[in-house]
Amino acid sequence: MYENLKQRLFSLKNNRLFEFAVISVIIISALEIGAKTYELPGLTNQLLLGLDWFITVFFVVEITIRYIADQDKKNFFKDGWNVFDTLVVVVSLIPVNDSELALLARLVRIFRVLRMISIIPELRTLITSLLKALPQMGYVVLLMFIIFYIYAAVGSYLFAEINPFLWDNIATSMLTLFRVMTFEDWTDIQYETMEVYPWSWFYYMTFIFLTAFAFLNMVIGIVVNVMDKESRREAEELKQQLEAEQGEQVTLEDLQQEIKELKQLLQTQQPKG
């Protein structure tokens, strides 16, 4: 009976309508969180409270179905996404009202929106690719920090007397350079220093070229390369899975054909009488 229930839940978990229902509830949860940021009448707040409990119960049932239907329960919680979903669901059971942990419960309910990533495979691929790209991006970030540090030291020595608010020390100078890199009114900073040092435009141009153009494009290139490798890996795994399923199907058909031929052989060998 348990195996029959497990098989039904497995079919339900892989059903497109069930996935659509989960995604719809996640979207409704996001809208409900946004609605609570407004001043609403008492009746509306009561309806939202009931909706919140419905969403929580739905997620509890959904994670239970996924656990029961999983073929390898020992490794269920070795998957980071399963751990994340379970933690969000469990902490969501904390009452929002009249509780010392009410703030934590409200914050965790906000993170329920992130469950969209664990449900949609394409979003999981994006996050997985980003995490796998972090080690490679580390060296680029380190080199960018070195460039920031050098330019911040130079800017602090040269421009501190012009505008102490922007160039007083190396930490402040790095914040100013971050503003320059993101093009946030950076020309005002440049023209201010050019009144004293007309050649200072070269300082800004080289910094922008190294950071905004060179290093950021390197980071984008690394992420795109890892995403491409991850997509190819998933496509290869899917291809192998389909080939294995087709192989099993062919094997079953061959076995059925052999049984049929064996029956015919036995029938021909029976004595006529």
C-alpha positions in Angstrom: 0.0 0.0 0.0 2.8 2.4 0.8 4.5 1.7 -2.5 1.2 2.4 -4.3 0.9 5.7 -2.4 4.5 6.5 -3.2 4.0 5.9 -6.9 0.9 8.1 -7.0 2.7 10.9 -5.2 5.6 10.5 -7.5 3.3 10.9 -10.5 1.7 13.9 -8.8 5.0 15.6 -8.1 6.0 15.3 -11.7 2.6 16.5 -12.9 2.7 19.9 -14.8 -0.5 21.0 -13.2 0.9 20.4 -9.7 4.0 22.4 -10.5 1.8 25.2 -11.9 -0.2 25.1 -8.7 2.9 25.4 -6.6 4.2 28.3 -8.7 0.8 30.0 -8.4 0.8 29.7 -4.6 4.3 31.2 -4.5 3.2 34.1 -6.6 0.1 34.6 -4.3 2.4 34.4 -1.3 4.5 37.2 -2.8 1.5 39.4 -3.4 0.2 38.7 0.1 3.5 39.9 1.6 3.4 43.0 -0.5 -0.2 43.7 0.5 0.8 43.6 4.2 3.1 46.6 3.7 0.1 48.8 3.2 -2.4 50.1 5.8 -5.4 47.8 5.3 -8.9 47.5 6.9 -9.3 45.0 9.7 -11.4 42.6 7.6 -8.8 42.6 4.9 -6.1 41.8 7.4 -8.1 38.9 8.7 -8.5 37.6 5.2 -4.8 37.9 4.6 -4.1 36.1 7.8 -6.3 33.2 6.7 -4.6 33.2 3.3 -1.2 33.1 5.0 -2.2 30.0 6.9 -3.6 28.4 3.8 -0.2 29.0 2.0 1.7 27.6 5.0 -0.4 24.4 5.1 -0.1 24.1 1.3 3.7 24.3 1.5 3.8 21.7 4.3 1.7 19.3 2.2 3.8 20.0 -0.9 7.2 19.3 0.9 5.7 16.2 2.4 4.6 14.9 -1.0 8.1 15.6 -2.4 9.7 13.7 0.5 7.4 10.7 0.3 7.7 10.5 -3.5 11.5 10.8 -3.5 13.2 7.5 -4.5 16.2 8.1 -2.3 15.1 9.5 1.0 18.5 9.1 2.6 19.9 11.8 0.3 16.8 14.0 0.2 18.3 16.5 2.6 21.7 16.4 0.9 20.2 18.5 -1.8 20.7 22.2 -0.8 17.4 23.2 -2.4 15.4 20.6 -0.4 17.1 21.9 2.8 16.2 25.5 2.0 12.6 24.6 1.2 12.2 22.6 4.4 13.7 25.4 6.6 11.4 28.0 5.0 8.4 25.8 5.5 9.2 24.8 9.1 10.0 28.4 10.2 6.8 29.6 8.5 4.9 27.5 11.1 5.9 30.1 13.8 2.8 32.2 14.6 3.1 35.8 13.3 1.1 37.3 16.1 1.6 37.2 19.8 5.0 35.6 19.6 8.6 36.6 20.5 9.7 35.2 17.2 7.1 37.1 15.2 9.7 39.3 13.4 11.7 36.2 12.4 8.5 34.5 11.1 7.6 37.6 9.0 11.1 37.7 7.6 11.1 34.0 6.7 7.7 34.4 5.0 9.4 37.0 2.7 12.0 34.3 1.7 9.2 32.0 0.6 9.3 33.9 -2.7 12.8 32.4 -3.3 11.1 29.0 -3.5 10.4 29.9 -7.1 14.0 29.2 -7.8 13.8 25.6 -6.4 10.7 24.9 -8.4 11.7 26.2 -11.8 14.7 24.3 -13.3 15.9 27.2 -15.4 16.3 29.4 -12.3 18.1 26.6 -10.5 20.5 26.4 -13.4 21.2 30.2 -13.2 21.9 30.1 -9.4 24.0 26.9 -9.7 26.0 28.5 -12.5 26.6 31.7 -10.5 27.7 29.7 -7.4 30.1 27.6 -9.5 31.5 30.8 -11.1 32.4 32.3 -7.7 35.8 30.6 -7.3 36.9 31.9 -10.8 35.5 35.3 -10.1 37.5 35.5 -6.9 40.7 36.3 -8.6 39.1 38.9 -10.8 37.5 40.5 -7.7 40.9 40.4 -6.0 42.6 42.2 -8.9 39.8 44.7 -9.0 40.3 45.4 -5.3 44.0 46.0 -5.9 43.2 48.5 -8.7 40.6 50.2 -6.4 43.1 50.4 -3.6 45.9 51.9 -5.8 43.6 54.5 -7.4 42.0 55.3 -4.0 45.4 56.0 -2.4 46.4 58.2 -5.4 43.1 60.1 -5.2 43.4 60.6 -1.5 46.9 62.1 -1.8 46.0 64.4 -4.7 42.4 65.4 -4.2 41.9 65.4 -0.4 42.4 69.2 -0.1 40.0 69.8 -3.0 37.0 67.9 -1.4 37.7 66.2 1.9 34.2 64.8 1.9 35.0 62.6 -1.1 38.8 62.0 -0.8 39.6 62.4 2.9 41.0 58.9 3.4 41.4 55.7 1.5 38.1 54.2 2.6 36.2 57.3 1.5 38.1 57.5 -1.7 37.2 53.8 -2.5 33.5 54.7 -2.0 33.9 57.7 -4.3 35.6 55.5 -6.9 32.7 53.0 -6.7 30.4 55.9 -7.5 32.6 56.8 -10.4 32.6 53.1 -11.6 28.8 53.0 -11.5 28.6 56.4 -13.4 26.6 58.1 -10.6 27.2 61.8 -11.4 30.9 61.0 -11.8 31.4 63.9 -14.2 30.8 66.4 -11.3 33.6 64.8 -9.4 35.9 64.9 -12.4 35.2 68.5 -13.3 35.8 69.5 -9.6 39.3 68.1 -9.6 40.0 69.3 -13.2 39.7 72.9 -11.9 42.9 72.3 -9.9 44.5 69.4 -11.9 43.5 69.8 -15.6 45.1 66.4 -16.4 43.0 64.5 -13.8 40.6 63.4 -16.5 43.2 60.8 -17.4 42.9 59.4 -13.8 39.2 58.9 -14.2 39.3 57.6 -17.8 41.9 54.9 -17.0 40.0 53.8 -13.9 36.7 53.5 -15.7 38.3 51.6 -18.5 39.9 49.1 -16.1 36.9 48.6 -13.8 33.7 49.3 -15.7 34.8 48.0 -19.0 37.6 45.4 -18.6 36.9 43.7 -15.2 33.1 43.7 -15.3 33.2 42.2 -18.8 35.6 39.5 -17.5 33.1 38.7 -14.7 30.2 38.5 -17.2 32.3 36.3 -19.5 33.1 33.9 -16.6 29.4 33.6 -15.6 28.3 33.0 -19.2 31.0 30.4 -19.7 30.0 28.5 -16.6 26.3 28.7 -17.5 27.1 27.3 -20.9 29.0 24.4 -19.4 26.2 23.8 -16.9 23.5 23.7 -19.6 25.6 21.3 -21.6 26.0 19.0 -18.6 22.3 19.0 -17.9 21.6 18.3 -21.6 24.0 15.4 -21.5 22.5 14.0 -18.3 19.0 14.2 -19.9 20.3 12.5 -23.0 21.8 9.7 -21.0 18.6 9.3 -19.0 16.5 9.1 -22.2 18.9 6.5 -23.7 18.8 4.4 -20.5 15.0 4.5 -20.6 14.9 3.6 -24.3 17.4 0.8 -23.6 15.2 -0.6 -20.8 12.2 -0.4 -23.1 14.0 -2.3 -25.9 15.2 -4.9 -23.4 11.6 -5.4 -22.2 10.3 -5.7 -25.8 13.1 -8.2 -26.6 12.2 -10.3 -23.6 8.5 -10.3 -24.5 9.5 -11.4 -28.0 11.7 -14.2 -26.7 8.9 -15.4 -24.4 6.5 -15.4 -27.4 8.9 -17.4 -29.5 9.5 -19.8 -26.7 5.8 -20.4 -26.4 5.5 -21.1 -30.1 8.4 -23.5 -29.9 6.8 -25.4 -27.0 3.5 -25.6 -28.9 5.2 -27.0 -32.0 7.0 -29.6 -29.9 3.8 -30.9 -28.2 2.8 -34.4 -29.5 -0.2 -34.4 -31.6 -2.9 -36.5 -30.2 
